[in-house]
Amino acid sequence: MAHDPAEAPRAAGLGGRLLTFAGDGEFSALSGAVTALVCAPSTDHAGYGDVLEWTVTTTAEVIALKLGPIVNGGIADYHIKIRTPEGRIVEIGELPAPECHLWIAIVDALTGDTHRARHHLAPVVHGTDREGQIRALLEALAWLDRLLDIPAFPEPDTATG
């Protein structure tokens, strides 16, 4: 995935619009916009890879903000596990592709290694068929939307401690 920093504002704008569709429950508009993004040439708008990267890095930023008070020593000390819709807790490596690649990239972004995150997104961007790309971006947007609704951990009370 070629990374073009000049595309970041366009990717953020399109990613934000897609996230708004998800948050507003406009799933028909969301799936239509994601399908158009995946199927269209990326010459006149932000490309799929840039929007997926924006979604992944924004997810990492939201996790860091929500967990901020409990990760004082750094996120690398924590282990992320995922609860499946069936209630099973799984390690990131147990997830099927492309979810596994997305969550590894999110962890990379949490540690500040955006280059490595892009490396882990490359199989999704270049090695996944269009249906898989659509599913990956829709799922990543759904995760981000859910994270935004989760309350942050409270700040520790430093005045009494």
VEXFI-515898 format. One record per residue: y, z, x of N, C-alpha, C in turn; residue number from 1; residue in three letters. Coordinates in nm, 4 decimals. Layout:
VEXFI-515898
     n.yy     n.zz     n.xx    ca.yy    ca.zz    ca.xx     c.yy     c.zz     c.xx   n res
        Y        Z        X        Y        Z        X        Y        Z        X NUM ALA
...
***
This chain:
VEXFI-515898
     n.yy     n.zz     n.xx    ca.yy    ca.zz    ca.xx     c.yy     c.zz     c.xx   n res
  -0.1160   0.0000   0.0853   0.0000   0.0000   0.0000   0.1222   0.0000   0.0899   1 MET
   0.1998  -0.1030   0.0800   0.3235  -0.1106   0.1577   0.4270  -0.0207   0.0920   2 ALA
   0.4844   0.0655   0.1728   0.5827   0.1591   0.1188   0.7219   0.1059   0.1482   3 HIS
   0.8003   0.0887   0.0436   0.9371   0.0404   0.0573   1.0309   0.1476   0.0033   4 ASP
   1.0983   0.2232   0.0920   1.1884   0.3300   0.0458   1.2969   0.2809  -0.0497   5 PRO
   1.3343   0.1532  -0.0404   1.4366   0.0998  -0.1300   1.3876   0.0953  -0.2747   6 ALA
   1.2561   0.0971  -0.2944   1.1997   0.0928  -0.4297   1.1942   0.2306  -0.4952   7 GLU
   1.2177   0.3355  -0.4190   1.2038   0.4713  -0.4726   1.2884   0.4968  -0.5976   8 ALA
   1.4168   0.4586  -0.5997   1.4941   0.4833  -0.7223   1.4406   0.4056  -0.8428   9 PRO
   1.3987   0.2820  -0.8205   1.3436   0.2030  -0.9314   1.2112   0.2621  -0.9787  10 ARG
   1.1285   0.3058  -0.8837   1.0004   0.3670  -0.9202   1.0240   0.4966  -0.9971  11 ALA
   1.1209   0.5769  -0.9532   1.1526   0.7013  -1.0230   1.2046   0.6736  -1.1636  12 ALA
   1.2866   0.5724  -1.1782   1.3384   0.5370  -1.3102   1.2281   0.4941  -1.4049  13 GLY
   1.1398   0.4071  -1.3565   1.0298   0.3604  -1.4404   0.9302   0.4734  -1.4650  14 LEU
   0.9003   0.5508  -1.3612   0.8103   0.6639  -1.3788   0.8648   0.7645  -1.4786  15 GLY
   0.9946   0.7903  -1.4720   1.0576   0.8815  -1.5673   1.0500   0.8300  -1.7092  16 GLY
   1.0671   0.6995  -1.7248   1.0564   0.6404  -1.8594   0.9135   0.6535  -1.9118  17 ARG
   0.8148   0.6283  -1.8260   0.6748   0.6426  -1.8664   0.6436   0.7882  -1.9016  18 LEU
   0.6961   0.8811  -1.8220   0.6747   1.0231  -1.8482   0.7386   1.0638  -1.9814  19 LEU
   0.8535   1.0067  -2.0140   0.9182   1.0342  -2.1421   0.8298   0.9872  -2.2575  20 THR
   0.7698   0.8688  -2.2431   0.6759   0.8212  -2.3467   0.5625   0.9222  -2.3640  21 PHE
   0.5069   0.9703  -2.2521   0.3963   1.0670  -2.2594   0.4425   1.1961  -2.3273  22 ALA
   0.5573   1.2467  -2.2851   0.6084   1.3717  -2.3408   0.6424   1.3634  -2.4880  23 GLY
   0.6864   1.2457  -2.5307   0.7226   1.2261  -2.6707   0.6037   1.1861  -2.7581  24 ASP
   0.4859   1.1745  -2.6969   0.3671   1.1351  -2.7726   0.3666   0.9894  -2.8146  25 GLY
   0.4457   0.9080  -2.7473   0.4518   0.7648  -2.7787   0.3463   0.6916  -2.6959  26 GLU
   0.2196   0.7144  -2.7313   0.1090   0.6657  -2.6505   0.0930   0.5140  -2.6553  27 PHE
   0.1292   0.4530  -2.7658   0.1234   0.3075  -2.7745   0.2247   0.2451  -2.6786  28 SER
   0.3472   0.2975  -2.6788   0.4499   0.2475  -2.5870   0.4109   0.2760  -2.4424  29 ALA
   0.3531   0.3944  -2.4176   0.3108   0.4308  -2.2825   0.2026   0.3367  -2.2316  30 LEU
   0.0983   0.3170  -2.3105  -0.0107   0.2307  -2.2627   0.0355   0.0864  -2.2495  31 SER
   0.1241   0.0414  -2.3368   0.1779  -0.0937  -2.3244   0.2606  -0.1110  -2.1983  32 GLY
   0.3447  -0.0121  -2.1671   0.4285  -0.0196  -2.0478   0.3448  -0.0108  -1.9201  33 ALA
   0.2429   0.0754  -1.9197   0.1559   0.0869  -1.8020   0.0758  -0.0416  -1.7835  34 VAL
   0.0246  -0.0973  -1.8907  -0.0501  -0.2227  -1.8819   0.0393  -0.3339  -1.8291  35 THR
   0.1627  -0.3421  -1.8796   0.2564  -0.4445  -1.8313   0.2851  -0.4252  -1.6830  36 ALA
   0.2996  -0.3007  -1.6386   0.3260  -0.2721  -1.4976   0.2092  -0.3171  -1.4106  37 LEU
   0.0881  -0.2848  -1.4523  -0.0302  -0.3192  -1.3737  -0.0522  -0.4703  -1.3701  38 VAL
  -0.0269  -0.5379  -1.4805  -0.0591  -0.6804  -1.4913   0.0525  -0.7731  -1.4449  39 CYS
   0.1738  -0.7226  -1.4301   0.2867  -0.8088  -1.3921   0.3011  -0.8144  -1.2404  40 ALA
   0.3521  -0.9264  -1.1900   0.3842  -0.9303  -1.0469   0.4953  -0.8301  -1.0188  41 PRO
   0.4926  -0.7693  -0.9027   0.5886  -0.6624  -0.8731   0.7134  -0.7143  -0.8022  42 SER
   0.7512  -0.8358  -0.8288   0.8666  -0.8919  -0.7596   0.9995  -0.8548  -0.8239  43 THR
   1.0006  -0.8266  -0.9543   1.1275  -0.8021  -1.0220   1.1426  -0.6585  -1.0725  44 ASP
   1.0512  -0.5719  -1.0361   1.0596  -0.4318  -1.0774   0.9802  -0.3487  -0.9774  45 HIS
   0.9887  -0.2174  -0.9921   0.9096  -0.1300  -0.9056   0.7621  -0.1623  -0.9239  46 ALA
   0.6880  -0.1631  -0.8166   0.5466  -0.1953  -0.8229   0.4615  -0.0777  -0.8663  47 GLY
   0.3407  -0.1097  -0.9050   0.2448  -0.0091  -0.9493   0.2283   0.1012  -0.8451  48 TYR
   0.2094   0.0647  -0.7205   0.1891   0.1634  -0.6147   0.3065   0.2584  -0.5996  49 GLY
   0.4279   0.2051  -0.6118   0.5475   0.2899  -0.6007   0.5570   0.3881  -0.7175  50 ASP
   0.5239   0.3425  -0.8373   0.5294   0.4304  -0.9549   0.4181   0.5346  -0.9475  51 VAL
   0.2994   0.4938  -0.9033   0.1903   0.5893  -0.8876   0.2263   0.6933  -0.7817  52 LEU
   0.2854   0.6494  -0.6723   0.3281   0.7432  -0.5678   0.4339   0.8396  -0.6219  53 GLU
   0.5301   0.7892  -0.6983   0.6313   0.8766  -0.7579   0.5639   0.9812  -0.8470  54 TRP
   0.4670   0.9393  -0.9272   0.3981   1.0316  -1.0179   0.3244   1.1393  -0.9391  55 THR
   0.2560   1.0994  -0.8329   0.1811   1.1941  -0.7499   0.2748   1.2921  -0.6789  56 VAL
   0.3805   1.2413  -0.6172   0.4710   1.3319  -0.5444   0.5477   1.4224  -0.6407  57 THR
   0.5819   1.3719  -0.7569   0.6497   1.4551  -0.8565   0.5553   1.5637  -0.9078  58 THR
   0.4289   1.5295  -0.9264   0.3290   1.6288  -0.9665   0.3207   1.7391  -0.8621  59 THR
   0.3177   1.7010  -0.7350   0.3132   1.7994  -0.6269   0.4387   1.8872  -0.6279  60 ALA
   0.5536   1.8268  -0.6491   0.6787   1.9040  -0.6534   0.6779   2.0038  -0.7691  61 GLU
   0.6273   1.9620  -0.8846   0.6226   2.0515  -1.0003   0.5254   2.1662  -0.9731  62 VAL
   0.4107   2.1366  -0.9145   0.3147   2.2428  -0.8807   0.3808   2.3426  -0.7864  63 ILE
   0.4466   2.2918  -0.6842   0.5123   2.3811  -0.5873   0.6200   2.4658  -0.6540  64 ALA
   0.6970   2.4070  -0.7442   0.8002   2.4832  -0.8145   0.7403   2.5876  -0.9079  65 LEU
   0.6347   2.5505  -0.9780   0.5723   2.6429  -1.0732   0.5021   2.7578  -1.0012  66 LYS
   0.4435   2.7296  -0.8857   0.3701   2.8314  -0.8108   0.4535   2.8971  -0.7029  67 LEU
   0.5766   2.8509  -0.6843   0.6622   2.8959  -0.5754   0.6481   3.0408  -0.5338  68 GLY
   0.6625   3.1358  -0.6241   0.6579   3.2765  -0.5846   0.5248   3.3203  -0.5250  69 PRO
   0.4148   3.2542  -0.5584   0.2857   3.2995  -0.5074   0.2385   3.2210  -0.3852  70 ILE
   0.3158   3.1222  -0.3423   0.2740   3.0430  -0.2262   0.3716   3.0587  -0.1106  71 VAL
   0.4195   3.1788  -0.0905   0.5173   3.2030   0.0147   0.4697   3.1571   0.1517  72 ASN
   0.3400   3.1736   0.1814   0.2881   3.1360   0.3122   0.2575   2.9885   0.3255  73 GLY
   0.2667   2.9134   0.2207   0.2386   2.7708   0.2261   0.1213   2.7345   0.1375  74 GLY
   0.1282   2.6166   0.0798   0.0262   2.5715  -0.0154  -0.1074   2.5443   0.0520  75 ILE
  -0.1080   2.5181   0.1821  -0.2325   2.4857   0.2510  -0.3326   2.6002   0.2438  76 ALA
  -0.2858   2.7234   0.2172  -0.3748   2.8381   0.2080  -0.4466   2.8460   0.0735  77 ASP
  -0.4118   2.7622  -0.0201  -0.4688   2.7683  -0.1530  -0.5617   2.6512  -0.1765  78 TYR
  -0.6565   2.6734  -0.2654  -0.7592   2.5749  -0.2941  -0.7435   2.5322  -0.4399  79 HIS
  -0.7215   2.4048  -0.4634  -0.7017   2.3563  -0.6000  -0.8360   2.3166  -0.6598  80 ILE
  -0.8579   2.3664  -0.7815  -0.9765   2.3296  -0.8581  -0.9283   2.2772  -0.9924  81 LYS
  -1.0090   2.1948  -1.0533  -0.9724   2.1291  -1.1791  -1.0678   2.1765  -1.2887  82 ILE
  -1.0099   2.2060  -1.4058  -1.0926   2.2385  -1.5227  -1.1085   2.1104  -1.6048  83 ARG
  -1.2335   2.0727  -1.6292  -1.2619   1.9519  -1.7065  -1.2376   1.9796  -1.8549  84 THR
  -1.2287   1.8750  -1.9365  -1.2128   1.8968  -2.0808  -1.3273   1.9798  -2.1406  85 PRO
  -1.4438   1.9772  -2.0756  -1.5580   2.0558  -2.1229  -1.5503   2.2005  -2.0763  86 GLU
  -1.4484   2.2367  -1.9964  -1.4309   2.3722  -1.9494  -1.4955   2.4018  -1.8147  87 GLY
  -1.5585   2.3034  -1.7543  -1.6223   2.3213  -1.6237  -1.5165   2.3190  -1.5134  88 ARG
  -1.5281   2.4053  -1.4140  -1.4371   2.4074  -1.2989  -1.5012   2.3257  -1.1875  89 ILE
  -1.4270   2.2278  -1.1362  -1.4815   2.1416  -1.0300  -1.3855   2.1355  -0.9119  90 VAL
  -1.4429   2.1109  -0.7971  -1.3647   2.0863  -0.6762  -1.3083   1.9446  -0.6857  91 GLU
  -1.2000   1.9195  -0.6160  -1.1391   1.7866  -0.6185  -1.2387   1.6802  -0.5734  92 ILE
  -1.3157   1.7101  -0.4703  -1.4134   1.6145  -0.4182  -1.5241   1.5797  -0.5153  93 GLY
  -1.5444   1.6606  -0.6188  -1.6469   1.6345  -0.7194  -1.5991   1.5377  -0.8279  94 GLU
  -1.4690   1.5148  -0.8344  -1.4149   1.4263  -0.9370  -1.4541   1.2821  -0.9063  95 LEU
  -1.4712   1.2014  -1.0100  -1.4992   1.0597  -0.9853  -1.3727   0.9877  -0.9376  96 PRO
  -1.3921   0.8712  -0.8783  -1.2774   0.7871  -0.8441  -1.2263   0.7277  -0.9755  97 ALA
  -1.0999   0.7104  -0.9928  -0.9891   0.7304  -0.9009  -0.9281   0.8705  -0.9035  98 PRO
  -0.9771   0.9590  -0.9954  -0.9184   1.0923  -1.0067  -0.9239   1.1679  -0.8736  99 GLU
  -1.0351   1.1557  -0.8032  -1.0501   1.2213  -0.6737  -0.9388   1.1787  -0.5777 100 CYS
  -0.9135   1.0483  -0.5698  -0.8090   0.9966  -0.4805  -0.6717   1.0494  -0.5206 101 HIS
  -0.6457   1.0549  -0.6507  -0.5163   1.1033  -0.6988  -0.4946   1.2489  -0.6610 102 LEU
  -0.5945   1.3331  -0.6842  -0.5766   1.4750  -0.6547  -0.5709   1.5028  -0.5048 103 TRP
  -0.6453   1.4274  -0.4248  -0.6338   1.4432  -0.2793  -0.4923   1.4062  -0.2361 104 ILE
  -0.4372   1.3000  -0.2941  -0.2995   1.2599  -0.2617  -0.1989   1.3659  -0.3070 105 ALA
  -0.2237   1.4296  -0.4203  -0.1352   1.5366  -0.4672  -0.1379   1.6524  -0.3675 106 ILE
  -0.2559   1.6903  -0.3213  -0.2664   1.7975  -0.2224  -0.1942   1.7573  -0.0936 107 VAL
  -0.2114   1.6328  -0.0504  -0.1398   1.5846   0.0684   0.0113   1.5990   0.0493 108 ASP
   0.0602   1.5589  -0.0688   0.2035   1.5691  -0.0965   0.2474   1.7159  -0.0992 109 ALA
   0.1619   1.8038  -0.1493   0.1943   1.9470  -0.1502   0.2143   2.0008  -0.0090 110 LEU
   0.1380   1.9479   0.0855   0.1502   1.9933   0.2241   0.2612   1.9192   0.2978 111 THR
   0.3278   1.8258   0.2282   0.4394   1.7527   0.2883   0.4001   1.6259   0.3611 112 GLY
   0.2748   1.5882   0.3542   0.2278   1.4703   0.4271   0.2241   1.3485   0.3335 113 ASP
   0.3405   1.2893   0.3084   0.3486   1.1758   0.2165   0.2806   1.0510   0.2736 114 THR
   0.2785   1.0377   0.4051   0.2083   0.9241   0.4659   0.0589   0.9312   0.4333 115 HIS
   0.0025   1.0488   0.4486  -0.1399   1.0681   0.4171  -0.1642   1.0510   0.2663 116 ARG
  -0.0697   1.0963   0.1842  -0.0829   1.0776   0.0389  -0.0903   0.9289   0.0050 117 ALA
  -0.0018   0.8480   0.0660  -0.0056   0.7029   0.0429  -0.1396   0.6455   0.0868 118 ARG
  -0.1926   0.6953   0.1985  -0.3229   0.6498   0.2483  -0.4321   0.6774   0.1439 119 HIS
  -0.4279   0.7954   0.0823  -0.5294   0.8294  -0.0171  -0.5089   0.7577  -0.1508 120 HIS
  -0.3888   0.7094  -0.1757  -0.3652   0.6307  -0.2976  -0.4064   0.4847  -0.2807 121 LEU
  -0.4172   0.4383  -0.1568  -0.4480   0.2966  -0.1308  -0.5750   0.2485  -0.2022 122 ALA
  -0.6845   0.3271  -0.2069  -0.8020   0.2779  -0.2797  -0.7759   0.2554  -0.4285 123 PRO
  -0.6852   0.3334  -0.4857  -0.6518   0.3160  -0.6274  -0.5664   0.1911  -0.6444 124 VAL
  -0.4685   0.1742  -0.5561  -0.3748   0.0626  -0.5676  -0.4417  -0.0700  -0.5331 125 VAL
  -0.5238  -0.0699  -0.4280  -0.5801  -0.1968  -0.3797  -0.7278  -0.2154  -0.4097 126 HIS
  -0.8015  -0.1070  -0.4328  -0.9458  -0.1203  -0.4471  -0.9986  -0.0952  -0.5864 127 GLY
  -0.9103  -0.0796  -0.6810  -0.9501  -0.0513  -0.8184  -0.9103  -0.1690  -0.9065 128 THR
  -0.9952  -0.2008  -1.0026  -0.9609  -0.3095  -1.0946  -0.8458  -0.2654  -1.1849 129 ASP
  -0.7927  -0.3597  -1.2606  -0.6751  -0.3303  -1.3440  -0.7014  -0.2193  -1.4441 130 ARG
  -0.8188  -0.2206  -1.5039  -0.8520  -0.1158  -1.6005  -0.8514   0.0213  -1.5336 131 GLU
  -0.9049   0.0296  -1.4140  -0.9039   0.1553  -1.3397  -0.7636   0.1976  -1.3006 132 GLY
  -0.6803   0.1010  -1.2635  -0.5414   0.1324  -1.2298  -0.4660   0.1852  -1.3514 133 GLN
  -0.4877   0.1220  -1.4647  -0.4227   0.1668  -1.5883  -0.4665   0.3094  -1.6199 134 ILE
  -0.5972   0.3329  -1.6158  -0.6499   0.4665  -1.6447  -0.5951   0.5695  -1.5471 135 ARG
  -0.5892   0.5354  -1.4193  -0.5408   0.6294  -1.3175  -0.3962   0.6693  -1.3435 136 ALA
  -0.3105   0.5724  -1.3709  -0.1697   0.6050  -1.3940  -0.1518   0.6811  -1.5244 137 LEU
  -0.2243   0.6428  -1.6296  -0.2146   0.7165  -1.7557  -0.2584   0.8613  -1.7373 138 LEU
  -0.3668   0.8833  -1.6640  -0.4135   1.0199  -1.6411  -0.3145   1.0986  -1.5557 139 GLU
  -0.2620   1.0346  -1.4514  -0.1654   1.1039  -1.3655  -0.0408   1.1431  -1.4447 140 ALA
   0.0052   1.0554  -1.5314   0.1213   1.0869  -1.6150   0.0886   1.1991  -1.7138 141 LEU
  -0.0317   1.1987  -1.7686  -0.0724   1.3048  -1.8614  -0.0781   1.4396  -1.7898 142 ALA
  -0.1304   1.4403  -1.6662  -0.1345   1.5653  -1.5882   0.0066   1.6171  -1.5646 143 TRP
   0.0949   1.5268  -1.5226   0.2324   1.5669  -1.4946   0.2993   1.6202  -1.6211 144 LEU
   0.2797   1.5528  -1.7319   0.3381   1.5978  -1.8577   0.2879   1.7376  -1.8942 145 ASP
   0.1577   1.7630  -1.8787   0.1022   1.8952  -1.9085   0.1583   2.0011  -1.8142 146 ARG
   0.1696   1.9665  -1.6867   0.2236   2.0620  -1.5887   0.3664   2.1039  -1.6236 147 LEU
   0.4443   2.0091  -1.6718   0.5825   2.0406  -1.7061   0.5915   2.1438  -1.8181 148 LEU
   0.4877   2.1513  -1.9019   0.4867   2.2458  -2.0134   0.4345   2.3845  -1.9759 149 ASP
   0.3761   2.3972  -1.8582   0.3211   2.5261  -1.8150   0.4348   2.6123  -1.7603 150 ILE
   0.4413   2.7376  -1.8016   0.5484   2.8235  -1.7472   0.5245   2.8518  -1.5989 151 PRO
   0.6346   2.8707  -1.5287   0.6274   2.9038  -1.3861   0.5884   3.0498  -1.3701 152 ALA
   0.5277   3.0801  -1.2555   0.5006   3.2196  -1.2235   0.6334   3.2903  -1.2067 153 PHE
   0.6430   3.4141  -1.2523   0.7693   3.4856  -1.2382   0.7987   3.5163  -1.0902 154 PRO
   0.9263   3.5176  -1.0602   0.9704   3.5543  -0.9253   0.9373   3.7008  -0.9019 155 GLU
   0.8954   3.7378  -0.7805   0.8700   3.8797  -0.7546   1.0002   3.9579  -0.7605 156 PRO
   0.9898   4.0811  -0.8044   1.1070   4.1682  -0.8149   1.1335   4.2300  -0.6781 157 ASP
   1.2249   4.1704  -0.6038   1.2552   4.2182  -0.4681   1.3502   4.3358  -0.4683 158 THR
   1.4173   4.3603  -0.5799   1.5145   4.4710  -0.5857   1.4458   4.6070  -0.5852 159 ALA
   1.3227   4.6140  -0.6425   1.2537   4.7416  -0.6492   1.1464   4.7551  -0.5433 160 THR
   1.1183   4.6474  -0.4746   1.0070   4.6507  -0.3803   1.0513   4.6742  -0.2452 161 GLY
***
